């Protein structure tokens, strides 16, 4: 069995500590990325992640990898440690249940596949038939399809597509989880199964372009599936393009002071910073101001990397989402906008836990844009 150093190419590490210094969760958990890498350098064989419970604190935001001056990828090591834990069956019930639900029902939320389209019962959302060619596929995603709060975002996107006269199709109840979080929880086998099934579904419809609701879906379809379509974009990019082409216009005014939270899988992973801001700044009445920690320096909300299903036991101090909300209130914003379902959920919860109820509203970018139609 190869050593951790060989398997994850750790020998380039110079123990500078930039990974830990940049890690957004290191201040409030016992995760010390530098030490995990060091232990990997001297360890004779992979250890189970149950021996390193702090590995589950990682949000896979990729800051450690981006900041490493030697090209080492600590995030991949942490994911690998999680995989060792899963192989040994040493995972929490919440993680186990999310993975089992994804295998059985095609989503991690424990809901039946037949309920995947209930959010659209009152809407005219097109579903591709068997063998239909699909020039534009809207990949709705699990969380917008099943979570009641995020279903509002999906409905807002329908309004925006209709306003722009966009022709699109969905896969309806045949849509399955993309597997982005599954892979980052370390379940490589299940991820490969999802990739195989989704690639077959996409190939049967001859899809030209895909627009996703979630940055997590966009990231894995674009960077880890390979060739599912000529173009894979996040909806914020797509809306910005519609505005540039004059196909979408904001006729209303939204009188708000707005700031924006960069989702890690949109920003740090894929360098998409300008398009969401472009959409916000075109809305009449909006006063926009960036948070101090934004773009490449943005603070993580802690919802990624499977953390939505992780019961972390090594936490201390204030949650990053709470800090994020307080930063927005201190800035004087009355609305904090994001463009990711996980960020939306963690930030809304943080409004309550941070004592900021009544001081700020959390909206998805699609909801803000739909308000301006």
N, C-alpha and C positions, 0 to 999 in steps of 0.2 A: 504494500500500500504506500503510495507516495506521501511524502511529508507535506504539511501545510505550506511550507516555504516553496516547494516545487509546484504543487498543485495550483497555488494562487500567485506564483511569481513574486514572492515577497523579498527576494534577496536584494532587490534594489533599494529597499528601505534604509534610510540613514538615521532613523529615529529622531527626526527634527521636531516632531510633535505638532506639525501644522494640521494634521488630520484631527487631532483631539481639540486643538485650539479653535478650529472652524466648526466642529460638530455642534449643532444647535441644541442637542439634548444632553450633551456632556455636563452642562451646568446644573441639570436637575435630575440626573440619574447617575448611576455608578459606571456608566459606559466610558471606558478610556480606550479609544481606538488605537492609540500608539501602543499601549500595553498588550492589547489583543494581537496586534501584528507582531510585536516582540515575542510573545509566547509562541506564536506560529513559527517564528524563525528558529526557535530552539527546541520546539516540540518534535518528537520523533514520528508522530502519526496524527491524523485528524482526531480531534476530540469532539465528543458530542456536545451540542449546544446546551444540553441540560447541565453540563459542567460549567457553562458560561451563560448564565441566565441573562446577563446584561446585553447579550446579542439581540434579544427581542426588544430592546429599547430603541434600536436603530430604525429610523423612518425611511431609510434608503433615499434620502434627499440628494445624495451624491456630492455633498460639499467636501467630504474627506477626499474623494477621488479627484475632484476638480482642483483641490489645493495642493495635492502631492507634487512636489517638484521633480520626483523621479519616476512618475508614471505608474506607481503602485496603485492597486484598486482595493482599498480596505473594505469597501462596501461588498464586494464579491466574496471576500473572506467571511464576513458576518452572515451573509446569506447562506454560504456553504455550511457554516456551523449550525444554522437553523435546520438545514437539510439533514445533517447528521442526527439532530434531535428527533426529527420526524421519522427517520428510518428506524430509530430505536423506540418509537412510540412514546417519547418523553415530551409531550406537548400538552398545553392546557386544554380543557374541554371546549373553550370558545374557539380556539384555532382548529381543533379536530372537527367541530361541528360545521365551521365555515368551509373547510375543505371537503367534507363529506357531502354537504349540500351542493357544492359546485360540481362534484362528480355525479350526483344523482339528478339534480334539477337544473344544472347549468348556471347557477348563481350562488353566491355565498351567503345569502340572506335567509335561507331556510324556507323559501317560498316555492310553490309549485310552478312548473314551466307554463301551465295554462293561464296563470295569473300575470304573466309578463306584460300583457297588453291592456290590462284593466285600466291603466292610467289614461288611455286614449279612447275609452268607451264612448264618450260624448263628442269625439272629434273625428274628422275625416283624415285619418293618417293612412296613406297607401302602404300596402304590404305586397312585396314581390311574390308572384306566383311561381310555381315550379318551372324552372328553365327560362324565366323572363330575363331579358337583358336589362341591366340596371346601370344607366349612365352615372347616377349619383346615389350612393347608399348612405343613409343616415344610420349610423351605428349608435343606437340609443344608449346602451350600456345598462348594467345591472342596477346600480344605485338610482339613476333617474327613473328606471322602470318600476322599482319596488318601494323605494323609500318615499313616504307621503310628502315630506318637505321637498325633496328633489324632483318629485313628479311635477311640481309647479314650474320648475325650470324647463322640463321637457315640453310642457304645454306652452310656455313662453316662446320656445324655439319654433313650435308649430305656427304660432302667430307671426313670427318673423319670416319664416319661409313663405307663408301665404301672402304676406304683404309684399314680398319681393317677387312673387310669382315663380318660385323655385319648383322645378319638377324633381321629385326625389322618391325613393322607396325605402322601406324598412324590411327587416326580415321577420318582423312580428314575433310570434311565440317561438319561431325556429332560431332566434338569436341566442347565442350562448356567451358565457363569460369569456372575455379576451384572455384572462389568465395573468394579467400584469401583477396583481397582488399575490396570486398563487405562486408564481415563480419567486417573488421576493420573500415569501414565507418559507421558501426552501423546497417546495414540492415540485421538483423538476419533472417527475414522471407524469403527474397530472397536468402540468403546463404543456408538455409535449402532446398529450392526448387532446387538450383543448385546441392547440394549434392545428393539429391534423383535422379535427372536425370542422373548425372554422374555415380553414383553407378550402376544404371540400365544398362547404356551403357557398363560399365566395366564388369559387371557380364555376359552380353550376349556374351562376347568374351573370357571368361576363361583366364584372363591375369595372367601370372606368375610374371612379373617384369615390373616396370615403370621407365623410365628415363625422367626427365623433363629438359626443357631449362631454366626455371626460378626457382630461389630459393623460390619464393613466392608460386609457384605451388607445389614444393616439400614439403614445410612446411605444407600446408593445406592438401594435399593428404596423407602425412605420419602421421601427428599429429592430424588431425581433421576429417578425413573421417572414418578411422578405417577399416583395412582389405580389401582394394581394390585390393591388390596384396601381394605376399609374400615379395616383396622387392620394395621400392620406393627410388630412388636416384636422385641426381642432376647430370647433365652431367659431371661436373668436377670430381666427384667421379668415374663415369663410365669410363671416359678416363684414369684416374689414374690406374684403375683396368686393362684396356686393355693393358696399357704400362707394368704393372707388369707381366702380363701373356704372354707378347711377341707377342700379337696379333696386336698391333699398334707400329709402329716404326717411329721416326723422322729421315729422311735421309738428310734433308736440314739444312742449317745454317741460323740463323737470328741474324744479328749483331746489337743488340740494348741493351741499358741500360734500364731495365724494373723494375718497382715497381708495387705493387698490392694493390688494394682497396678491403677490405673485405665487401661484401654485408651483411647487418644486418641479413637478413633472412637465410643466409647461415652460417654466423659466430655466432653472438650473440644468435640467436634463436636455432641453431642446432649444434653448436660447430664444424663446418666443416672448418678448417683452413689449414690443411696440404695438402690435396689432390690438390687444385688448385696450390699451390706453388710447389708441386711435378711435376706437368705437366710443369710448366714454367721452372723449373731448369733442366729438361731433354732435353731442346732444345739447340742444339749446337749454340754457338756464343752469347747467351744471358748472360748478366751480370745482376744478380738480386740483389736488395737490398730492404729491407722492409722500409716502412714509419715508422716514430717514433710512431705515433698513429696507431697501427695495431692490428690485431687479436681481443682479447676481448676489447681493448681500442680504436678500430677503430672509426673514425668519420663517422657519418651517412651522406649519400648524400642528404637526405630529400625527396627521391622519394617514400618511402613506406607509408603504412597506408592510401592509397587513396590520398596522396598528389599530385599525378600526375593530379588530377582533382579538387584540392582545390584552390580557389582564396583567399589566406590568406591576411587579412587586417591589421594584427598586427605585421608585420615584421619590423625589424630594423637591421642595420648592414650588414655585409657581409654574403652571403649565404655559407652554409657549403661546398657545392660542389666547390665553388670558392676557399675556403680555402684549400680544398683537392688538387685541381689542382696546386695551388701555392706551397703547400708543396712538391709535386712531382717534380716541376720545381726546387725548391731550393735544392732538393736531388741530382739533376743532371740527372734525368731520362729523356729520350726522348720518353718513352712510358709508359702510365699508363693503366694497364690492370685491368679489373674487370670481373665478371661472373654473371651479372644480367642485364636484359634489362632496368630496371628503372635506375640503376646506370649508365649504358652506356649513356642513354639519358641525364640525369642530368649533368654528367661530361662533355659530349661533349658540351652542352650548356654553361657550366661554363668556358670552354676554351675561348669562345668568350667574355663572360661578365667579366672575370678576367683579360683580356688584355694579355693572354698567347698564342694567335694564333701564329703559327709558331714555338713555343717553345716545344710543346709536342703533342703527338698523343694519342687518347683514343681508345683502342681496347678491344674487348671481348676476353676472354681466348680462345674460340673456333677459333676466327680469327687468333690469334697468333699461335695456334697449327697447323692450316691448312697451314699457311705460311711455316711451317717446314717439310711438307710432302715431 
